Amino acid sequence: MCSAARPDDADATGRCPDTVLVERERELSVLAELVRATASGRPGLVLLEGPVGIGKSALLRQLADEGRAAGLRVLQARGDSMGREYPFGVVRRLFAPLLETADDTGPLWPARAGTVADRHRPAPDVPAPRGSGTRGDDDVSYGVLLELHRFVCRRAAQEPLLLLVDDAQQADSASLRFLAHTARRLAGQPVLLALSRRTDTGVHLPLLDEVAAQPRCRVLRPRTLGGEGVARIVRQITGTDDERFHSACLAATNGNPLLVRALLAALRHERQPPTAESLADVEGGSTVALFSEPVLRVLRKESAETFAAVQAMAVLGDGASREMCARLAGLDRDVFLQAVLTLATIGLVTATLDGRDWSFSHGLAQEAVLADMPPERRAGAHRRAARLLLDSGAPAEQVARHLRMTRTPATEPWAVTVLREAAHEATLRGALSHAVELLRLCLPQDTEPAIDPELLVELGLAEARVDTHAGIRHLRLALERVGDAGQRVAVLTALSSALVRAEQTAEAVSLLAEHEDAVGAGRGENAQLLQAQRLLLSAWDLRSFREAMDGDSLDLGLPGDTPSERALLATRAAIRAAHMDHVDEALSAARRSVGQGFVASDSWVFLATAATALLYADRPDEADPVFRQLIEAASDTRAEPSFVTLRTLHADASHRLGDLPEAVAETGAALESAPPERAEFIFALPSAIRIHALLDQGDVAGAADTAGREFDPAAAEGWSWNELLAARGRLHLLQGRPEAALADLTECGNRQREWRRTNPVVSSWWFWAGTTHLTLGDTRRARDLAEQAVSAARSAGLPSALGTGLGLLAATYDKRAGLPLLEEAEAVLAASPAVLELIRVQVARGSALHAAGHKEAARKVLRPALDKAYALGARPLYRQARQALLATGARPRRPVSKVLVSLTPSEAEVARHAADGRSNLEIAEALFVTRRTVELHLTSIYRKLGLTGRGELRSVLGEPAAGHGKNRPL
């Protein structure tokens, strides 16, 4: 109903006069300040957010009034569902007044096209910007946005502009791109851009989030009204001062201004007095039951045509075109227009005089009309609306919305086509639950054998990620009917992954083994892909893993020319590297797989597996950029278990490189995004990496909090539980509980051998077990662990494990006797990316030198260790280095964080080349890496050193070297 006090308060267009804004003083003050700033030549940006009825539109109207009073040219537009069908629909409405009056608007707007589409657009008949086309919003180029922005700048140079867009969440994506583009480029322009968006629609629009994130954006979120605000509205409309009635209205509406006015209007139509007793029947704060009857009573007094019109409008929703509503209602266009004006007169809708732009006064009116329609009639109306929209060329999602409202299977060919197209678009957006809902509507009831195999595949693939058991059932059905070998591989891959999430890993491995030969008959690539998938999955089930290891050839001689060969090569390399089985060959195979693979053609899961082999071969500096690129490329699968593992492995690489903040951030993100299914299983590895990183930062409380999580016993079945035991054992040791530490670490070692993960690089359990043995006075066992690690690391060429093992071995002797071992350890680690282990060895060696009476030599070793520890944020190591340095009689200088030692070796090399003035392409060619790898390294360098660009990098690292001019292209 109209928010005015009486129905006849509405104006001739059916719009109600503005009511007094209540409890909005802060918002009005901010808006007034922005208007004054823009009038004086400064830009402004404001975004109003909140649910329907909270007062966003009223605030924008007040802003428009203040803008006109201050001399700003006010341009207004509103987003609606119909306008989303046409690129730049909101922009057309926004700039229509300028284009109608301007003599020279520049080259932006060409002559009118006069097409049929133009004549039927809900916006004024304003031609589109050049290059916008009619194929869809995705075709909008940067040049079009730039041309539009120049148009705004030209107009702003003549007079300050106030651009208002209400309900921006309803705008077409081309207009949203323009608004975001403008929001980023307001500097220096007397333009105030004001947007509003609803927050109760469930629609997530990154472009509006981008606007909100702009530094100059003021985000206003009007709150619901308090008791005094509700009382003011009640007194304004009814004149009553009954405090009990005021409180009852607050309780019934939760302080939403729109609902307060709707409630009062409903009481008036019901001829109920404004008393608390009149609201006694309202349950749960809902006004629908009380509001529906007076609305329907008013409607039933109108003609049959008006009733048919309002039902069609309720089905199609706000903003639907008058032509579409008239066709659905079965009315002549002029008859429908008269019905709309009648509805505006009685206050149920607001509408322009031509009926082109209309909307319900509030959602309760639409709900009342829909609730009154019998279910069968309502379903039929939605189905007819879907067909009408399809015939008019509406987007698939808009048509599918009405098919969903029928709540019955839509098996007609045209309906199935629309639903599948909408489901595909939803999948691309990451809205998998919505895609599943749409695809399920395509299934006929009780005729499962008749389901199209292609549809079964689509449904099963979508369900496998949101409803695992349903996905398994439909993928099994699809597997029985799909004949194409490539499609069978896709179904088998999805089905096996779903079985793993359903804790049926052994069955998944058996399924892949069963179909390996059949699918690969005549096509070796498919068999290779299935074998790679089977080996990968078997690593999560000990029995399957043993069977695979005993029965499979792990030959690394494949050339890696095809994606399937690279997938198999990566999987075998990771397994053999973890087993200490020809690590050098595994390293070469992993490099081939990564070097010849492409994200566009290879599965990112297997590329990540190859990077894991690099990590286990003690090359975290090579693995790290691969993980970074894959995280960016696979961002649409962030909720997948495999993506959680990817982030965790990247965190592991970051930790090994000494980037503790990155390791903590990545494990935090992995733990937050871990899916609910098999969450306990997936949580173990990121929890372990996080504990290690937090302990290296000195955050024992944070590590204890992570380790204190309750895990389901099923989580202990996988190898990732081994890593959690190692991390938990280290934590126990630092908490002064060496016996508990040794129990966890010993169990971890036994399990690692059971899983054949014998590479000392894979896990640091042996180092912390040895340290625990030393704490308990058992030097022999500590020495045995150290000697085993040193022997394995020497034979396989693993520098970080070798240096760490030598450091542990030195600790089993007295300080003088251990000095040669520490010298060798430092030399080995200095050439590796293992900066944390290097610091640890340097502190031990400095202390040993001091004990041997070599104070100056000790200081030379301890000072760089102190600086490195400070730069990395490794507080425990920093404290140890500082205490050791103080013990020598030195006075440690204040450390600086912007030092080269905070970078990994690869980053340091890229930084030197960049400081010398080389371009990214030149650096890539010099280091034999891709340009993208250089860009990722530079991003990490700037973040670690707190820099903004190469100019600051040169000042940190020194002037460019001779032979490299400062004017080289960057």
DORO-446610 format. One record per residue (C-alpha): x, y, z; residue in one letter. Coordinates in steps of 0.001 Angstrom, whole numbers, plus 500000, padded with zeros to 6 digits. Layout:
REM DORO-446610
XYZa...
REM end
This chain:
REM DORO-446610
500000500000500000m500965503621499602c503104504969502432s501058508157502587a498434508597505264a495438508275502910r494937506611499516p494033509915497890d497421511346498891d498972509682495842a499676511922492876d498394511459489346a501093508952488460t500266506710491351g503450507596493209r503159508544496851c504685511704498289p507852511180500288d507420510554503966t509629512117506616v512893510237507002l513158508878510529v516390508092512425e518510508821509373r520409511863510668e523831510277510243r523127509167506681e521666512552505741l524718514307507196s527095512166505120v525071512755501945l524949516519502543a528706516572503046e529248514719499745l526977517154497884v528888520142499255r532203518559498293a531053517866494723t529606521355494350a533074522680495244s534710520527492557g535656517329494409r534517513802493497p532358511622495715g531233508005495880l528547506513498112v526863503104498255l523642502552500213l523106498926501273e520230497219503023g517122495043502674p513991496138500898v512038498843502668g514851500108504869i514760503556503228g517497503503500574k515313505015497847s514057507739500184a517636508670501022l518503508835497330l515508511098496696r516685513380499501q520171513334497997l518738514322494605a516857517247496169d519990518476497951e522025518064494782g519626520234492760r519612522845495495a523431522934495415a523551523391491621g524436519819490606l522994518310487461r521064515289488753v520774512199486561l518786509226487872q518111505642486837a516879502463488437r517865498873487799g515155496335487038d514956492737485893s513694493606482419m516520496029481786g519089493283482291r518222491899478871e519888494840477087y523472496067477399p523765499553478936f520051499667479805g520694501659482989v523267503875481269v520690504750478603r518195505858481226r520830507699483215l522056509843480346f518792510207478413a518124513790479696p521573514928478566l521203513399475137l517798514960474610e519066518477475337t522749518483474399a523841520024471128d527228518350471072d527818515206473034t530888514140471111g531445510874469255p529902508671471943l526374508349470611w525776507485466935p522587508104465025a519469506270466182r519339502705464988a515562502465464950g515583498699465344t512702496621466574v514703495827469704a515088499565470413d511352500143470129r510616497474472714h513240498365475284r511941499512478648p514447502348478693a513890505569476738p514720505179473073d518348506187473377v520956504691471031p523686502492472436a527349503455472710p529408502469469749r530789498974470090g528280497796472676s526560495534470206g523536493446471016t525151490068471555r525435490400475319g527200492242478056d530337490130477812d531140491791474486d531646495190476134v535185496348475477s537425498602477477y537220501143474657g533464501479475121v533871502043478860l536581504594478227l534399506447475720e531535506574478216l533879507848480908h535122510602478615r531520511574477996f531007511925481764v534185513992482059c533089516364479286r529733516933480956r531290517329484387a533564520028482977a530399522027482168q528605521464485488e528976519182488532p527142515879488097l525177513750490542l524675510236489124l522063508234491054l521352504543490410v518759502893492636d518584499079492905d521963498734491207a521913494981491839q519225494771489125q521291496595486515a522624494850483422d526255493780483691s527416496236481009a526052499127483061s527611497648486193l530966497532484441r530570501189483517f529671502121487121l532672500223488494a534901501767485817h533679505253486729t534053504614490462a537735503829489949r538341506984487932r536566509781489786l539746511580490799a539762515208489736g536164515206488482q533227517069490104p531096513930489977v529148512339492827l528228508737492073l525529507346494382a524316503754494183l521970501604496231s521698497847496357r519534495340498162r521288492899500450t518408490449500877d518315489043497341t521075486453497701g522704487867494548v526477488338494743h527836490955492333l531635491333492407p531441494610490454l529410496266493226l531801494785495787d534589496432493806e532792499776494040v532397499339497803a536114498563498115a537220501852496528q539135503984499070p536872507014498645r533607505055498805c531305505797501734r529199502722502438v525978503516504333l523884500735505815r520670502215507272p519613500345510365r516122499239511257t514180501755513325l514127501822517075g511120502430519267g511152506202518821e511465505937515042g508518503579514784v506520505836517115a507169508857514874r505860507016511817i502810505792513706v502043509301514986r502552510752511484q500080508338509874i497554507605512619t498042510397515123g497973507963518063t500344508202521032d499538504768522464d502925503450523581e501643499844523709r500595500124520075f503982501611519163h505740498672520844s503432496163519146a504215497700515732c507942497470516468l507628493815517461a505521492951514397a507808494630511839t511246494454513468n511604498168512748g511479497955508949n509946501302507828p508204499760504826l506562497059506901l505485499603509504v503617501589506863r502238498410505284a500946497249508643l499208500547509328l497675500537505855a496422496984506414a494771497995509687l493123500945507985r491690498752505197h490562496235507799e488902499093509674r490757498038512797q491600500635515464p495303501442515986p495638499451519200t497892496674520457a494888494342520586e494397494711516818s497827493169516284l497347490278518700a496758487781515875d499974488630514059v502354485716514713e506098485718514422g506292489329513287g504651488547509908s502102490967508460t501221488821505430v498072487227506888a496754490550508125l497702492382504971f496438489952502330s492714490159503007e492320493940502645p494432493885499477v492288491173497932l489092492855499090r490102496023497270v491086494091494160l487839492151493996r485954495424493731k487790496135490482e487071494737487038s488049491255485889a490602492852483569e492295494642486479t492368491412488488f493882489511485543a496422492293485040a497598492297488653v497951488495488650q500110488647485525a502193491432487083m502626489403490286a503799486369488305v506262488304486138l507501490571488926g508494494213489188d509706495902486035g508278493418483536a507360495048480268s503749496104479785r503613494121476543e504672490923478312m502211491453481169c499374492188478760a500055489003476776r500199486867479910l496959488413481193a495310487961477783g494513491670477570l494709494306474899d497595496720475464r495332499710476115d493123497705478471v496195496605480392f497430500211480628l494103501284482102q494333498432484619a497833499539485673v496660503118486223l493752501799488285t496136499786490443l498300502887490879a495272504916491945t494405502497494738i498070502438495838g499004498829495065l501591499769492441v503597502800491448t503707503505487729a504423506131485134t501504507465483118l502397505327480094d502621502181482253g506097501447480959r507858501737484321d505972500166487219w506507498201490425s504490496964493380f504401499429496258s505947496703498415h506500492967498292g503532492166500521l501109493240497808a502709490876495302q502776488073497886e499086488570498621a498118488278494943v500277485174494381l499039483486497564a495452483916496371d496067482047493114m495304478276493210p498557476271492929p497659474731489567e496719478090488080r499831479734489457r502051476956488065a500365477269484671g500872481025484683a504574480624485397h504910478048482619r503164480376480132r505357483246481331a508440481128480706a507360480386477143r506486484020476422l509858485158477739l511659482514475698l509867483573472525d510791487206473209s514493486313473500g514865486657477274a517989485202478955p517858481526479894a518115482258483625e515054484534483509q513025481865481699v514285479152484036a513187481160487078r509567480762486027h510010477071485240l511353476612488769r508242478295490178m506032475595488641t507631473073491041r506900470258488562t509137468515486000p509586470494482797a510293467780480255t509209469545477065e512195469878474698p512179473691474800w512030473717478616a514830471148478973v517019473162476612t516471476357478611v517056474681481967l520293473060480791r521547476339479399e520719478138482653a522373475328484634a525520475683482522h525635479421483228e525110478750486945a527973476244486919t530291478793485337l529343481229488131r530094478572490737g526408478296491763a526387474505491699l523402474024494015s521331476209491708h522556474251488670a521526470981490328v518075472369491105e517588473376487466l518793470064486046l516602468043488377r513570469793486902l514436468135483581c514031464615484972l510781462833484139p508972461268487074q509238457485487520d510807456940484103t514486456755484993e515482454520482044p514228457201479639a516559459899480917i518899461320478288d522479460085479007p523869463568478302e521518465014480908l522543462337483400l526182463264482893v525516466974483420e523405466328486501l525831463839487992g528839466114487485l527051468992489209a525612466845492006e528948465204492750a530154468481494236r527061469424496283v525078466213496904d527629463432496773t525375460403497144h522872461643494538a525782462412492230g527162458898492652i523784457379491778r523326459427488614h526955459047487511l526642455273487825r523543455391485621l525373457594483128a528356455232483063l526088452406481943e524791454426478974r527633456650477768v529453455220474772g532055457872473962d535410456951475520a536366460533476356g533073461148478086q533395457886479994r536735459098481343v535107462330482534a532296460365484214v534736457924485827l536904460764487116t533941462568488671a532473459341490043l535734458233491641s536236461651493240s532685461538494612a533318458073496043l536409459375497840v534355462195499365r531824459570500460a534660457721502246e534655454915499673q538223455331498414t538860451616497964a535749451320495785e536864454316493736a540263452746493085v538666449426492138s536266451170489771l539104452916487965l541118449704487730a538079447851486360e537520450341483546h541175451124482833e541672448510480122d538158448756478675a538234452504478269v541784452463476999g541189449854474304a542582451437471192g543139454707473027r546182454672475281g545637458224476461e542402457394478244n544003454431479980a546907456633481098q544549459233482535l542621456600484479l545836455037485749q547088458434486912a543768459087488635q543858455658490283r547406456146491590l546464459580492900l543381458327494749l545114455236496110s547361457559498115a544368458171500424w543724454520501282d546560452404502689l545345449046501374r544744450411497879s548078452182498018f549971448981498844r548221447090496064e549054449854493593a552687449978494654m553064446204494376d551293445886491037g552138449054489084d555152450043487084s556344453487488113l558385453996484958d559537457596484561l560704457245480979g557557458713479398l558362461689477142p555424463738478432g554246464816474993d550521464519475788t548403465612478764p547755461976479699s551470461153479670e552204464232481769r549481463278484255a550908459771484665l554448461110484790l553554463619487520a551801461015489670t554647458519489392r557232461227490095a555459462338493274a555211458747494545i558832457917493808r560114461169495277a558243460458498521a559664456907498537h563274457994498046m563232455938494852d565581457579492306h564738461116493411v566895462600490662d564793460854488007e561603461894489752a562820465497489774l563575465364486048s560163463828485330a558368466475487407a560215469229485557r559190467694482223r555583467492483312s555510471101484492v557610472497481670g555569470896478889q552163471223480536g549607473995480101f546703474946482329v544507475196479231a545076471555478236s546292469722481353d544326469047484510s545511471434487210w545268468540489678v548071466676487906f550128469829487421l549840470325491170a550964466714491621t554062467466489536a554743470524491711a554408468269494770t557131466048493299a559318469181493020l558556469939496660l559498466411497761y562660466606495667a563694469571497856d562945472223495245r560291474406496931p561515477440494992d560489475663491755e557225474349493183a556039477666494646d555399479583491363p553600476553489930v551271476393492938f550606480139492654r549649479916488985q547394476931489599l545603478627492489i544805481537490201e543751479278487316a541579476976489449a539805479714491413s536365478496490246d536765475288492293t537667476832495639r535266474637497584a536649471405496103e538741469140498352p541496469055495725s541680472861495749f541960472859499537v544890470454499197t546424472703496519l546352475707498855r547839473568501606t550715472406499416l551360476008498445h551437476854502157a553956474033502656d556183475462499917a555872478957501388s556834477647504828h559879475858503457r560904479112501758l560552481036505014g557450482966503996d555653482460507303l552847485033506794p551949483419503472e551940479950505023a549658481095507847v547340482935505449a547076480033502994e546417477420505670t543807479706507202g542086480041503825a542300476275503270a540746475505506644l537951478017506095e537087476703502631s537319472992503409a534012471385502333p531809469771504982p532084466343503393e535297464613504471r536252467825506269a538006465899509031e540081464116506432f540990467323504628i541685469389507750f544663467326508926a547306468536506459l546565472294506553p546350472068510339s549815470515510453a551418473133508190i549699475896510133r550996474613513485i554567474559512181h554296478074510716a552729479521513885l555409477934516044l558100479428513823d556406482792514347q556364482231518085g552587481920518345d552370478893520620v548824479744521712a547613479893518093g549324476571517341a547728474978520402a544327476259519318d544770474669515876t546005471391517387a543108471341519846g540548470721517147r538564467522517622e539183465087514762f537050462146513774d538949458832514091p538421458269510368a540832461144509715a543672459033511115a543388456599508206e545148458829505659g548804459785505375w547994463445506118s547381462398509723w551115461585509917n551951465237509366e549524466325512066l551180463933514503l554573465469513698a553309469017514198a551527468089517395r554671466386518682g556712469535518060r554079471560519917l554214469188522910h557988469604522998l557771473408523135l555103473132525830q557548471202528020g556006467747527537r558770465726525856p557219462314526661e553959463248524898a555992464712522060a557990461521521616l554851459387521568a553340461400518691d556617461674516788l557398457968517112t553924457046515872e554411459441512969c557701457775512031g556159454314512119n553243455444509964r555553457187507486q557446453939506957r554149452091506579e553115454546503880w556650454341502373r557114458097502818r560763457687503753t562156460829502117n563453463094504944p562233466138502981v558612464980503072v558260465469506816s560377466957509609s559211464375512161w562713462854512446w564318466222513283f561855466942516088w562044463347517297a565828463660517471g565533466986519286t563120465371521752t565522462480522344h568251465025523144l565907466785525570t565360463453527325l569111462733527317g569009459903524761d571909460956522517t572234457583520770r568749457543519328r569022461183518264a572285460369516471r570733457352514737d567930459517513331l570387462209512229a572734459753510528e569857458088508657q568641461457507391a572152462593506390v572843459361504520s569539459487502635a569914463191501820a573480462801500503r572529459936498217s569512461777496792a570948465303496621g568541466912499095l570300470048500426p567794471187503046s567448467702504552a571223467282504476l571895470594506205g569169470006508798t570436466474509436g574018467688509867l572798470285512343g570986467618514375l574010465343514181l576264468137515462a573954468587518453a574682464995519537t578345465925520116y579873468603522314d580073472037520749k583727471874519746r583386468444518140a580229469523516302g581783472606514681l582914470877511443p579451469389510991l577872472819511514l580249474437509028e579290471853506398e575593472278507258a575791476065506827e577596475734503493a574960473294502204v571991475332503405l573405478624502121a573006477253498588a569436476073499239s566150477947499696p565742476558503248a566307479858505030v564729478851508370l567001475811508654e569969478001507700l569201480429510528i568827477548512978r572236476139511977v573876479580512054q572660480184515604v574009476778516650a577332477421514919r577672480906516409g577078479490519877s579626476731519216a582232479254518012l581679481335521111h582083478242523313a585351477525521517a586585481035522332g586126482590518884h583977485587519817k584523487679516703e583884484736514389a580744483953516368a579491487499515935r580030487358512162k577834484271511976v575162485448514417l574576488965513045r573237487842509626p571210485139511375a569639487828513566l568745489998510555d567276487061508642k565187485893511560a563817489408512056y563035489826508364a561115486547508277l559197487230511477g560697484078513053a560556485394516613r561887482276518440p564939482106516174l565391485867516517y565403485575520310r567892482712520183q570184484611517827a569981487775519933r570736485942523186q573684484164521562a574959487479520184l574582489226523536l576511486378525141a579510487249522959t579481490784524378g578133492326521176a575450495002521126r573045493990518337p572040496864516088r568400497492515387r567444495104512569p565719496239509394v562990494306507643s563714495423504090k566683493164503475v567390490770500686l567555487822503076v563759487811503392s563535486659499777l563861483153498431t566885482535496188p564711482680493071s563040485893494248e566411487428495096a567696486687491591e564601488193489986v564898491215492297a568518491838491262r567641491682487580h564659494008488078a566788496476490045a569280496417487167d566531497732484907g565692494582482980r562155494107481676s560048491136482712n560634489506479342l564420489971479628e564415488489483119i562382485503481941a564805484854479086e567838485227481339a566496482817483980l564796480385481545f561378480802483133v558061482146481881t557133485801482008r554210484897484279r556656483344486779t558644486587486846v555456488579487484e554482486301490371l557964486593491893h557868490400491648l554456490504493320t555821488426496189s558957490600496405i556978493829496649y554716492329499314r557596491012501443k559619494212501271l556626496539501524g557393498205498191l555140499593495472t557356499279492396g560756498971490807r561865502442491742g561733501554495427e563310498182494670l566340499922493199r566676502088496299s566641498980498519v569056496880496451l571267499676495181g571829501457491873e571598499559488569p574662497594487643a576963498758484890a575766497889481455g572076498243482309h570682501687481689g567961503194483829k565797503864480804n565224500267479784r561558499374479228p559943497815482285l
REM end
